Amino acid sequence: MAAFGALHRFSRVSTKLTHSLLSCHLLSQQVSPAFFSSFCKNKYHYFPPPIQAPPAAKKVPFIATAHGITWQDPHHWMSNTNDPDFISYLHQENSYAEAFMQDTQALQSTLYDEMVSRMPTKISTPPERWGPWLYYQYIPEGKEYPVLCRKLSTGRKGWVNTIVNSFREKFGREQILLDWNDIAEQSGYVHVGTCRISPDHNFLAYTLDTTGDEQFLLQIKDLQSDLILPNSGVDGVVSLAWAQDGRTLFYTQCNENQRPYRVLRTKLGSNSVDDVTIFTENDSNFCVDITSTKDGKFVTVYVINGMDPKAGLQRFCERVSGVQYFLEHHCGLFYILTNAPLSDNKKFSGNGYYLARCRVEDVCSANLQNVIIPGDDIYVEDMDIFNGHLVLFLNKDDSPSICSIDLPIDTDCKKLLEINDLSPWFFPLPSKMCTIAPGSNHDFMNSVYRVVLSSPVMPDLIVDYDMSRKVFSIVQQEEVTDVLIHNNEYSSPNYNHSTDKFIDLSNENDGDAQDNEIRGWRDLSEKYLCEEKEIVSHDGVRIPLTILFSRNAYQKGQSPGLVHGYGAYAEVLDKSWCPDHLSLLDRGWLLAFADVRGGGGGSSPSWHKSGCGFNKLNSIYDFVSCGEYLINEGFVHRGKLGAVGISAGCLLVGAAINMHPELFRAAILKVPFLDVISTLLDPCLPLTTLDYEEFGNPQIQSYFEYILKYSPYDNIPQGVCCPSMLVSASFNDSRVGVWEAAKWVARIRDSACSSCSSSVILQTNMSGGHFREGGRFAQCLETAYEYAFLMKVVVNNENTKGTGRKEHHESSIG
């Protein structure tokens, strides 16, 4: 279930530590040998050379060996982050990046002002009822981060409730539960990992990182006294789950490699040294997670009775490689989302998940009954459960979908059921292109399900779906200031107008004042065009590509473009609304999102498997095919295509650059995973062994030979013109070592054309973590810097004022 957490996605903040630049006799001030290479052949490299030569990193002989193959890695020394020479090198690179970007200062300020001007003065989430409380978040005016609050609910009718409500109004003032801003001001950095309110609403358990290394500290706050409980601090905590008594808390803890490997139980008021270990996972290929069922009656890691937290564990099914089980509980039945094989079922393709049930007393028998399969062209991706309803997240006809099914389902039913046999209510959506994110939805007794809908042209829309009455209401839509938004009263071309008949904003369960005016969601589709394309990859597989551009500013065949890619861990590329994108779109840029294999968002659950392990090259070829399509079909000027990757997405972009350096004019690589062979050969690094499932274990020769084909750091071509690159890293990053970015830049400088490599800059946050700085204003500063870099190296500051006035354009193409 979703937890109460930060409003912003993947957010962290850091303040700059003051470092004196260490004098380093080993860091030569001479230019790289590549500086004397042949004249640059890149005809699109037309901005003036930098005023100073880029730093040249020292080289220390180092020979790596695996499976009888040896190779030189003179930058291996950078993996020692305590080396003063390395710290000095990073500072020199930061100074060079600052000098390189000096002529964009005014542009950065303009971009930053644009982004801030689009922010509403008040940012808040609508309250969500949970028990007697209304929980919500808001960002105080002028602050970076959110505040988690609650008030007692005052929404019931009747004379008794009137007396109770008057008492609540008098004493039910806003209570601040957690203020990210206070933590950031005290520590200089804040990342709240997990928040869990106790079932009795008296305690808040949360995990806190104040350095960026993701070693989260457990904190438990007494919400009656507003004090942190003494002796509650435990390091390395990841997931949390309360028992029903509201006094017993289960948590997982990491080992030295950041693998969650054991579950402990603590009793409030006890010393952490007395916490009881109830489960340990000794296999380094697996990590442990815990969660509570929605009704709070069970905690699942195996199965723990939440009503009797000392009763011990019950195992649910034998472990089988690749088989997953997700459990929820309802009226004595476990509902299980699983991909376990159904060999005797001809109706189920075996792709993805199906739903099964078993009685609580049969949990150890693995006797799954009453199987519910998706049906034709439907894939189940997730589920949620309430007292009267089951909610299923689906991929239906290659588009996201969500439906509810009334509970209980006939427990004596013996035949195989399909979803459509259960009279599902498919939630009306504004567009087939919108993303669907669940709200917190903590209250098991609720019949209203809250979701956040979004698309590249539709600001985030919060919608309540009443599953009992089968109506919905629009609760709130993200405000975007300083931009014209067209009010479309349910006018999306993909929306079924017949469903207008049951739109109803009333909520009789709340008894609140009703607004009977039917409101439509707002989007910017009249100003910006968003289209989906299918790109044929090297092996004939069709790759989804989403493109976005301004109807006014974009010029076909002349405009610059930026293509995003990730392609790992079955993660769907984020295509939700982002107001910062308007600063590029209004200057004529085209944005593209390539859902390559290895990520999510493909046509079937096998999309991930077809782009990982021995299939990883597919994701790289897919990305290249999407880039070539944008150029060959005239969507983007041939010399003005950029690429952006984050973390594992940089493997995709870096490998594509090595294979086709002429395809991209620029690239942004953020906290990049690039030195794949060296990292995966070192099992002592955090998370390495867990990555074997995604990329393969190079200690096995066949995997080693395959990974060596694409590992970006190990395949940089010699003497070629490379794209301009902004490479950003964080010193305290525990997921991807800061040295990966530094080694990549150093080797690029040694190998590529000197004129091109001088436009490769490395910017390191010396006090941040994997997700860099995360406050809303800090994010604007970072994005403005990135956009200014792109404009400098791709269009040489052309059209930087964002007038959006192009008289001749293609409003729809392809």
ZIMO-V487708 format. One record per residue. N is the residue number from 1. RES is the residue in one letter. SS is DSSP state (helix for helix, strand for strand, loop for the rest). OMEGA is omega as a letter, one per 20 degrees, with the letter a starting at -180 (NA if undefined). Layout:
n/res/ss/omega
N/RES/SS/OMEGA
N/RES/SS/OMEGA
This chain:
n/res/ss/omega
1/M/loop/r
2/A/loop/r
3/A/loop/r
4/F/loop/a
5/G/loop/a
6/A/loop/r
7/L/loop/a
8/H/loop/r
9/R/loop/r
10/F/loop/a
11/S/loop/r
12/R/loop/a
13/V/loop/r
14/S/loop/r
15/T/loop/a
16/K/loop/r
17/L/loop/r
18/T/loop/r
19/H/loop/r
20/S/loop/r
21/L/loop/a
22/L/loop/r
23/S/loop/a
24/C/loop/a
25/H/loop/a
26/L/loop/r
27/L/loop/a
28/S/loop/r
29/Q/loop/r
30/Q/loop/r
31/V/loop/r
32/S/loop/r
33/P/helix/r
34/A/helix/a
35/F/helix/a
36/F/helix/r
37/S/loop/a
38/S/loop/a
39/F/loop/a
40/C/loop/a
41/K/loop/a
42/N/loop/a
43/K/loop/r
44/Y/loop/r
45/H/loop/a
46/Y/loop/r
47/F/loop/a
48/P/loop/r
49/P/loop/r
50/P/loop/a
51/I/loop/r
52/Q/loop/r
53/A/loop/r
54/P/loop/r
55/P/loop/r
56/A/loop/a
57/A/loop/r
58/K/loop/r
59/K/loop/r
60/V/loop/a
61/P/loop/r
62/F/loop/r
63/I/strand/r
64/A/strand/a
65/T/strand/r
66/A/strand/r
67/H/loop/r
68/G/loop/r
69/I/strand/r
70/T/strand/r
71/W/strand/a
72/Q/strand/r
73/D/loop/a
74/P/loop/r
75/H/loop/r
76/H/helix/a
77/W/helix/a
78/M/helix/r
79/S/helix/r
80/N/loop/a
81/T/loop/r
82/N/loop/a
83/D/loop/r
84/P/helix/r
85/D/helix/a
86/F/helix/r
87/I/helix/r
88/S/helix/r
89/Y/helix/r
90/L/helix/r
91/H/helix/r
92/Q/helix/r
93/E/helix/r
94/N/helix/r
95/S/helix/r
96/Y/helix/r
97/A/helix/r
98/E/helix/r
99/A/helix/a
100/F/helix/a
101/M/loop/a
102/Q/helix/a
103/D/helix/r
104/T/helix/a
105/Q/helix/a
106/A/helix/r
107/L/helix/r
108/Q/helix/r
109/S/helix/r
110/T/helix/a
111/L/helix/r
112/Y/helix/r
113/D/helix/r
114/E/helix/a
115/M/helix/r
116/V/helix/a
117/S/helix/r
118/R/loop/a
119/M/loop/r
120/P/loop/a
121/T/loop/r
122/K/loop/r
123/I/strand/a
124/S/strand/r
125/T/loop/r
126/P/loop/a
127/P/loop/r
128/E/strand/r
129/R/strand/r
130/W/strand/a
131/G/loop/a
132/P/loop/a
133/W/strand/r
134/L/strand/a
135/Y/strand/a
136/Y/strand/r
137/Q/strand/r
138/Y/strand/r
139/I/strand/r
140/P/loop/a
141/E/loop/r
142/G/loop/a
143/K/loop/a
144/E/loop/a
145/Y/loop/a
146/P/strand/r
147/V/strand/r
148/L/strand/a
149/C/strand/r
150/R/strand/r
151/K/strand/r
152/L/strand/a
153/S/loop/r
154/T/loop/a
155/G/loop/a
156/R/loop/a
157/K/loop/a
158/G/loop/a
159/W/helix/r
160/V/helix/r
161/N/helix/r
162/T/helix/r
163/I/helix/r
164/V/helix/a
165/N/helix/r
166/S/helix/r
167/F/helix/a
168/R/helix/r
169/E/helix/a
170/K/helix/a
171/F/helix/a
172/G/loop/r
173/R/loop/r
174/E/loop/r
175/Q/strand/r
176/I/strand/a
177/L/strand/a
178/L/strand/a
179/D/strand/r
180/W/helix/a
181/N/helix/r
182/D/helix/a
183/I/helix/a
184/A/helix/a
185/E/helix/a
186/Q/helix/a
187/S/helix/a
188/G/loop/a
189/Y/loop/r
190/V/loop/r
191/H/strand/r
192/V/strand/a
193/G/strand/a
194/T/strand/r
195/C/strand/r
196/R/strand/r
197/I/strand/r
198/S/loop/a
199/P/loop/r
200/D/loop/r
201/H/loop/a
202/N/loop/a
203/F/strand/r
204/L/strand/r
205/A/strand/r
206/Y/strand/r
207/T/strand/a
208/L/strand/r
209/D/strand/a
210/T/loop/r
211/T/loop/a
212/G/loop/a
213/D/loop/r
214/E/loop/r
215/Q/loop/a
216/F/loop/r
217/L/strand/r
218/L/strand/r
219/Q/strand/r
220/I/strand/a
221/K/strand/r
222/D/strand/a
223/L/loop/r
224/Q/loop/r
225/S/loop/a
226/D/loop/a
227/L/strand/r
228/I/strand/a
229/L/loop/r
230/P/loop/r
231/N/loop/a
232/S/loop/a
233/G/loop/r
234/V/loop/a
235/D/strand/r
236/G/loop/a
237/V/strand/a
238/V/strand/a
239/S/strand/a
240/L/strand/r
241/A/strand/r
242/W/strand/r
243/A/loop/a
244/Q/loop/a
245/D/loop/r
246/G/loop/a
247/R/loop/a
248/T/strand/a
249/L/strand/r
250/F/strand/r
251/Y/strand/r
252/T/strand/a
253/Q/strand/a
254/C/strand/r
255/N/loop/a
256/E/loop/r
257/N/loop/r
258/Q/loop/r
259/R/loop/r
260/P/strand/a
261/Y/strand/r
262/R/strand/r
263/V/strand/r
264/L/strand/r
265/R/strand/r
266/T/strand/r
267/K/strand/a
268/L/loop/a
269/G/loop/r
270/S/loop/r
271/N/loop/a
272/S/helix/r
273/V/helix/r
274/D/helix/a
275/D/loop/a
276/V/strand/r
277/T/strand/a
278/I/strand/r
279/F/strand/r
280/T/strand/r
281/E/loop/a
282/N/loop/a
283/D/loop/a
284/S/loop/r
285/N/loop/a
286/F/loop/r
287/C/loop/a
288/V/loop/r
289/D/loop/r
290/I/loop/r
291/T/strand/r
292/S/strand/r
293/T/loop/a
294/K/loop/a
295/D/loop/r
296/G/loop/a
297/K/loop/r
298/F/strand/r
299/V/strand/a
300/T/strand/r
301/V/loop/q
302/Y/loop/r
303/V/strand/r
304/I/strand/r
305/N/strand/a
306/G/loop/r
307/M/loop/r
308/D/loop/a
309/P/loop/r
310/K/loop/a
311/A/loop/r
312/G/loop/a
313/L/strand/r
314/Q/strand/a
315/R/loop/r
316/F/loop/r
317/C/loop/r
318/E/loop/r
319/R/loop/r
320/V/loop/a
321/S/loop/r
322/G/loop/a
323/V/loop/a
324/Q/loop/r
325/Y/strand/r
326/F/strand/a
327/L/strand/r
328/E/strand/a
329/H/strand/r
330/H/strand/r
331/C/loop/r
332/G/loop/r
333/L/strand/r
334/F/strand/r
335/Y/strand/a
336/I/strand/r
337/L/strand/a
338/T/strand/r
339/N/loop/r
340/A/loop/a
341/P/loop/r
342/L/loop/a
343/S/loop/a
344/D/loop/a
345/N/loop/a
346/K/loop/a
347/K/loop/a
348/F/loop/a
349/S/loop/a
350/G/loop/r
351/N/loop/r
352/G/loop/a
353/Y/strand/r
354/Y/strand/a
355/L/strand/r
356/A/strand/r
357/R/strand/r
358/C/strand/r
359/R/strand/a
360/V/helix/a
361/E/helix/r
362/D/helix/a
363/V/loop/a
364/C/loop/a
365/S/loop/a
366/A/loop/a
367/N/loop/a
368/L/loop/a
369/Q/strand/r
370/N/strand/a
371/V/strand/r
372/I/strand/a
373/I/strand/a
374/P/loop/a
375/G/loop/a
376/D/loop/r
377/D/loop/r
378/I/strand/r
379/Y/strand/r
380/V/strand/a
381/E/strand/a
382/D/strand/r
383/M/strand/r
384/D/strand/a
385/I/strand/r
386/F/loop/a
387/N/loop/a
388/G/loop/a
389/H/strand/r
390/L/strand/a
391/V/strand/a
392/L/strand/r
393/F/strand/a
394/L/strand/r
395/N/strand/a
396/K/strand/a
397/D/loop/r
398/D/loop/r
399/S/strand/r
400/P/strand/a
401/S/strand/r
402/I/strand/a
403/C/strand/r
404/S/strand/r
405/I/strand/a
406/D/strand/r
407/L/loop/j
408/P/loop/r
409/I/loop/a
410/D/loop/a
411/T/loop/a
412/D/loop/a
413/C/loop/a
414/K/loop/a
415/K/loop/r
416/L/loop/a
417/L/strand/r
418/E/strand/a
419/I/helix/a
420/N/helix/r
421/D/helix/a
422/L/helix/r
423/S/loop/a
424/P/loop/r
425/W/strand/r
426/F/strand/a
427/F/loop/r
428/P/loop/a
429/L/loop/a
430/P/loop/a
431/S/loop/r
432/K/loop/a
433/M/loop/a
434/C/loop/r
435/T/strand/a
436/I/strand/r
437/A/strand/a
438/P/strand/r
439/G/loop/a
440/S/loop/r
441/N/loop/a
442/H/loop/a
443/D/loop/a
444/F/loop/a
445/M/loop/a
446/N/loop/r
447/S/loop/a
448/V/strand/a
449/Y/strand/a
450/R/strand/r
451/V/strand/r
452/V/strand/r
453/L/strand/a
454/S/strand/r
455/S/strand/r
456/P/loop/a
457/V/loop/a
458/M/strand/r
459/P/strand/a
460/D/strand/a
461/L/strand/r
462/I/strand/a
463/V/strand/r
464/D/strand/r
465/Y/strand/r
466/D/strand/a
467/M/loop/r
468/S/loop/a
469/R/loop/r
470/K/loop/r
471/V/strand/r
472/F/strand/r
473/S/strand/r
474/I/strand/a
475/V/strand/a
476/Q/strand/r
477/Q/strand/a
478/E/loop/r
479/E/loop/r
480/V/loop/a
481/T/loop/r
482/D/loop/r
483/V/loop/a
484/L/loop/r
485/I/loop/r
486/H/strand/a
487/N/strand/a
488/N/loop/a
489/E/loop/a
490/Y/loop/a
491/S/loop/r
492/S/loop/a
493/P/loop/a
494/N/loop/a
495/Y/loop/a
496/N/loop/a
497/H/helix/a
498/S/helix/a
499/T/helix/r
500/D/helix/a
501/K/helix/a
502/F/helix/r
503/I/loop/a
504/D/loop/a
505/L/loop/a
506/S/loop/r
507/N/loop/a
508/E/loop/r
509/N/loop/a
510/D/loop/a
511/G/loop/a
512/D/loop/r
513/A/loop/a
514/Q/loop/r
515/D/loop/a
516/N/loop/r
517/E/loop/r
518/I/loop/a
519/R/loop/r
520/G/loop/r
521/W/loop/a
522/R/strand/r
523/D/strand/a
524/L/loop/a
525/S/loop/r
526/E/loop/a
527/K/loop/a
528/Y/strand/a
529/L/strand/r
530/C/strand/a
531/E/strand/r
532/E/strand/r
533/K/strand/r
534/E/strand/a
535/I/strand/r
536/V/strand/a
537/S/loop/a
538/H/loop/a
539/D/loop/r
540/G/loop/r
541/V/loop/a
542/R/strand/a
543/I/strand/r
544/P/strand/r
545/L/strand/r
546/T/strand/r
547/I/strand/a
548/L/strand/r
549/F/strand/r
550/S/strand/r
551/R/loop/a
552/N/loop/a
553/A/loop/a
554/Y/loop/r
555/Q/loop/a
556/K/loop/r
557/G/loop/a
558/Q/loop/a
559/S/loop/r
560/P/loop/a
561/G/strand/r
562/L/strand/a
563/V/strand/a
564/H/strand/r
565/G/strand/r
566/Y/loop/r
567/G/loop/r
568/A/loop/r
569/Y/loop/a
570/A/loop/r
571/E/loop/r
572/V/loop/r
573/L/loop/a
574/D/loop/r
575/K/loop/r
576/S/loop/a
577/W/loop/r
578/C/loop/a
579/P/helix/r
580/D/helix/a
581/H/helix/a
582/L/helix/r
583/S/helix/r
584/L/helix/a
585/L/helix/a
586/D/loop/r
587/R/loop/r
588/G/loop/a
589/W/loop/r
590/L/strand/r
591/L/strand/a
592/A/strand/a
593/F/strand/a
594/A/strand/r
595/D/strand/a
596/V/loop/r
597/R/loop/a
598/G/loop/r
599/G/loop/r
600/G/loop/r
601/G/loop/r
602/G/loop/a
603/S/loop/a
604/S/loop/r
605/P/helix/r
606/S/helix/a
607/W/helix/a
608/H/loop/a
609/K/helix/a
610/S/helix/r
611/G/helix/r
612/C/loop/a
613/G/helix/r
614/F/helix/r
615/N/helix/a
616/K/helix/r
617/L/helix/r
618/N/helix/a
619/S/helix/r
620/I/helix/r
621/Y/helix/r
622/D/helix/a
623/F/helix/r
624/V/helix/r
625/S/helix/r
626/C/helix/r
627/G/helix/r
628/E/helix/r
629/Y/helix/a
630/L/helix/a
631/I/helix/a
632/N/helix/r
633/E/loop/r
634/G/loop/r
635/F/loop/a
636/V/loop/r
637/H/loop/a
638/R/loop/a
639/G/loop/a
640/K/loop/r
641/L/strand/r
642/G/strand/r
643/A/strand/r
644/V/strand/r
645/G/strand/r
646/I/strand/r
647/S/loop/r
648/A/loop/r
649/G/helix/r
650/C/helix/r
651/L/helix/r
652/L/helix/a
653/V/helix/a
654/G/helix/r
655/A/helix/r
656/A/helix/r
657/I/helix/r
658/N/helix/a
659/M/helix/a
660/H/loop/a
661/P/loop/a
662/E/loop/a
663/L/loop/a
664/F/loop/r
665/R/loop/a
666/A/strand/r
667/A/strand/r
668/I/strand/a
669/L/strand/a
670/K/strand/a
671/V/loop/a
672/P/loop/r
673/F/loop/a
674/L/loop/a
675/D/loop/a
676/V/helix/a
677/I/helix/a
678/S/helix/a
679/T/helix/a
680/L/helix/r
681/L/loop/a
682/D/loop/a
683/P/loop/r
684/C/loop/r
685/L/loop/r
686/P/loop/r
687/L/loop/a
688/T/helix/a
689/T/helix/r
690/L/helix/r
691/D/helix/r
692/Y/helix/r
693/E/helix/a
694/E/helix/a
695/F/helix/a
696/G/loop/a
697/N/loop/a
698/P/loop/r
699/Q/loop/r
700/I/loop/a
701/Q/helix/a
702/S/helix/r
703/Y/helix/r
704/F/helix/a
705/E/helix/a
706/Y/helix/a
707/I/helix/a
708/L/loop/r
709/K/loop/a
710/Y/loop/a
711/S/loop/a
712/P/helix/a
713/Y/helix/a
714/D/helix/a
715/N/helix/r
716/I/loop/a
717/P/loop/a
718/Q/loop/r
719/G/loop/a
720/V/loop/r
721/C/loop/a
722/C/loop/r
723/P/loop/r
724/S/strand/a
725/M/strand/r
726/L/strand/a
727/V/strand/a
728/S/strand/a
729/A/strand/r
730/S/strand/a
731/F/loop/a
732/N/loop/a
733/D/loop/r
734/S/loop/r
735/R/loop/r
736/V/loop/a
737/G/loop/a
738/V/helix/a
739/W/helix/a
740/E/helix/r
741/A/helix/a
742/A/helix/r
743/K/helix/r
744/W/helix/a
745/V/helix/a
746/A/helix/a
747/R/helix/r
748/I/helix/a
749/R/helix/r
750/D/helix/a
751/S/helix/a
752/A/loop/r
753/C/loop/a
754/S/helix/a
755/S/helix/r
756/C/helix/a
757/S/helix/r
758/S/loop/r
759/S/loop/r
760/V/strand/a
761/I/strand/r
762/L/strand/r
763/Q/strand/a
764/T/strand/r
765/N/strand/a
766/M/loop/r
767/S/loop/a
768/G/loop/r
769/G/loop/a
770/H/loop/a
771/F/loop/r
772/R/loop/r
773/E/loop/a
774/G/loop/r
775/G/loop/a
776/R/helix/r
777/F/helix/r
778/A/helix/r
779/Q/helix/r
780/C/helix/r
781/L/helix/a
782/E/helix/a
783/T/helix/r
784/A/helix/r
785/Y/helix/a
786/E/helix/a
787/Y/helix/r
788/A/helix/r
789/F/helix/a
790/L/helix/a
791/M/helix/r
792/K/helix/a
793/V/helix/a
794/V/helix/a
795/V/loop/r
796/N/loop/r
797/N/loop/r
798/E/loop/r
799/N/loop/a
800/T/loop/a
801/K/loop/r
802/G/loop/a
803/T/loop/a
804/G/loop/a
805/R/loop/r
806/K/loop/a
807/E/loop/a
808/H/loop/a
809/H/loop/r
810/E/loop/a
811/S/loop/r
812/S/loop/a
813/I/loop/r
814/G/loop/NA
